[in-house]
Amino acid sequence: MQLKNGMIRRVWRGLLAFALSLTLALPAACDHKKQQTPAGEEYPVTAGGVTLEKAPQRIVCLAPSHYAALDAMGATSAVVGVGSGADAGEDTPRVGSAALPDVQAIVALSPDLVLTSGALDPADAQSLALQEIPVAVIPAAARYDGLEAYYSQIAQLVSGRKTGEANAARTAAGIREKAQAVADKVKGQPRVRACLLLGSQTAAGTETFAGDLLELAGGENAAGKLEAYQFSNEALAAAAPEVIFCPSTLLSTITSGSLFAGIPAVQNGRVYALEPYLLETPGDELDKAVQAMASRLYPDLFPAEEPGGASSDTGSAAAE
């Protein structure tokens, strides 16, 4: 009888210990559940024509604009290769460009995501598809107010739906705040008629990303609405801008050519070099491009500040 009672006591002690362990584990399990992202909240994500089931660990950015966007959002840790022109470290492998990708170099890096701005050549696309490498085609933002949406597509693929959306919104808001500070400084000033040349006989019209930046800087866009950025030398002469921004390679052509001699910007020595990549790379320094133009349009408002990106052919310092 004594043996039987001992066995009963041992069984009860075991049951009580088991119940106690469940009681103690339950709150911890609940807390752990609260700390985890609910299944399906981040992935899968679809953007740029691809669907990812999980966060990519090895990314190739063919377009410099994509790398600039990731850099602005602090999300470049998974980048293992970039296209030419990307402002990445020298130790980051170069794999051609968005127009001419080096497919063999890309495959050798074993990426699980390739970001590019336009459709690849069918043969290149097929080669990557055969290797089961997803290629997301995300065009650059066409207008300044589309910057957040552009960031969001990239960030969601890289970081997940909710995390990516939040990061994109925060980054775009920071960029807009800095650029708006420049716009507020020139607010109320008479608009300066200006032309923003992107190349020989090409300019940023009123309905372009770069054109939006010119307006933020206080410029009245002399190019107006354009078809495919085309803006002839004759159109430039007829537009008679007070200020011209152009690539450094065009400075001497504009300032010394007889065709442009009657343009107010040429007559008054207000032709400034501004490299197009500063306006086409949507990174966190877009405000510097806006300030570069604003400081030339309204030099009296920025007397103690460096132009930050625009230079003239009369010895002004170019941006670093």
Secondary structure as UniProt FT lines:
FT   HELIX           2..35
FT   TURN            39..40
FT   STRAND          45..47
FT   TURN            48..49
FT   STRAND          50..52
FT   STRAND          59..61
FT   HELIX           64..72
FT   TURN            73..74
FT   TURN            77..78
FT   STRAND          79..82
FT   TURN            84..85
FT   TURN            90..91
FT   HELIX           103..108
FT   STRAND          113..116
FT   HELIX           122..130
FT   TURN            131..132
FT   STRAND          135..137
FT   HELIX           144..146
FT   HELIX           147..159
FT   HELIX           161..186
FT   TURN            187..188
FT   STRAND          192..199
FT   TURN            200..201
FT   STRAND          202..203
FT   TURN            206..207
FT   HELIX           209..216
FT   TURN            217..218
FT   STRAND          219..221
FT   TURN            222..223
FT   TURN            228..229
FT   HELIX           233..239
FT   STRAND          243..246
FT   HELIX           248..250
FT   HELIX           251..256
FT   HELIX           258..260
FT   TURN            261..262
FT   HELIX           264..267
FT   TURN            268..269
FT   STRAND          271..273
FT   HELIX           277..280
FT   TURN            284..285
FT   HELIX           286..297
FT   HELIX           299..301
FT   TURN            303..304
FT   STRAND          311..312
FT   TURN            313..314
//
